[in-house]
């Protein structure tokens, strides 16, 4: 029989982008003893000196109990819960760096939403592969634009973990009156929803850049959801999960919000920008959908799936197809029946 | 063996609101001989004299071949296809008025998205009940804000009919390069998606009125979709249909668009307006979701379904519950697991 889950008091959050900082701040507000670690020392200095992270959350005053980590080692060694908020393409390196300090059995939650190029690994798989010891790994996902959660706008999230003992525990850890957290035992599906939706959101953003409206966007999202399911199911996700908060919910928020990086990247492309120009407009923030598109093309080829949006986006991002032409090409795919 | 479907040349559109006018205009542009009938003679006069419908589609120049009907009788008697674009609560009366002129076997398409109070009938059921003769009845639905379709913004729609012979025919009738039409044999599910989504869109609009953002709206839409499915399935719709253009797609467009009446009604309520004040702000346009909410409460009671959004909205609309209070009450429903 397994030991009961350890009560959580100290939390280490690795990565001080907008979402990592938001979650660290939320947990500090709930009374957890939270340290936030970032590679960039100026972010940690500002956090300590002024209680702000002006690069990623300008204008937000963070909770006074939220502390900048003095060292990665101390932060991780003393934690009861370790949270990674690192983009998928950098996560493996980060896990390796933290590995010497991670105790066997330490509960780990991942916040990033992406798929690793080359390996096609989900974030939780990256963690498991690098640790090679018993660490339960969970994910927090859902329609959560950081800018809104950090301001206390009512939001809903999902924790997923394949070990049910941690689901209730983590639901309690993350829930606040403004942030209602649901549970889902489908770890793969929950992670995949978050990763795949970025690809569809880029395409939806292209429509915005072209000046189209609600009809177009709704159609792209609806058809995109079907593509997410086709890919997600062969990658081990449950079909039902894609109809929930971490699937269609997250896709919608990403495609709706002014603050979504992936949507904004698409918008720039739709206005005629090249990929490097569109990326530059994000001011150093990462649009995970770019690399995820590349990873998905590999998966799609292996399974011969019908994924017109992913394929077309790949051509727009990496093969010089003009965004407008690509967008309209996906418009008239040949199927007649809905649900195909 | 049934006769082959009759080729369509003449089309009668009954009802000159924004969507009826848009579809009449689209068909006139494709070369069909279209007459548009409305109860309001001033709309017909303006259509004839200036080629506009400034009440419902201000600023739009309609196709020169689109004609105002000179009489309901002549228009309906000579038609190969009859299209009703009449709100659900007025449809029965309109069908009775047109009934003497409707030939047996005439193909009928309904455009309205609502459920009749008192009978809980879908629009196609109203038509069938009133005609008591053989008329195939189909529906055109999907994420179609009229204002966008009439301007040629790329949009996707769905025709549904339980007789497959008419599906392909109607797909051809309505499709244009900018309006791609899919087929769905699930008539009930397609109609119900369009009707139920108005209820959820009012609630999503309340969130807008309260100043919330993309996270909140995505969560309401995602949870609302689950409610639509619970109700829609007991009313005869196929679960899958709600994940398509006429379900989640239409829900999304309605909740996204500035032009959606149901969303705007909710927005007014969220800002503190009473129901009569919010209705007045629509300038005589009908928000079908109001009556549909009343009809759904009846259905919900008969089946003991879990429908927190419908119930709460009923209390906000008809029982004096402040919109803000209602909105936050649905926020913390007691379920823990996603997908419940």
Interface residues (C-beta under 8 A of the other chain):
Chain A: X142 X143 X144 X145 X148 X149 X153 X154 X155 X156 X158 X168 X171 X177 X180 X182 X183 X184 X212 X213 X214 X215 X216 X217 X218 X219 X221 X222 X223 X225 X226 X240 X241 X243 X244 X245 X246 X248 X249 X250 X252 X253 X256 X257 X259 X260 X328 X331 X332 X335 X336 X337 X338 X339
Chain B: X142 X143 X144 X145 X148 X149 X153 X154 X155 X156 X158 X168 X171 X177 X180 X182 X183 X184 X212 X213 X214 X215 X216 X217 X218 X219 X221 X222 X223 X225 X226 X240 X241 X243 X244 X245 X246 X248 X249 X250 X252 X253 X256 X257 X259 X260 X328 X331 X332 X335 X336 X337 X338 X339
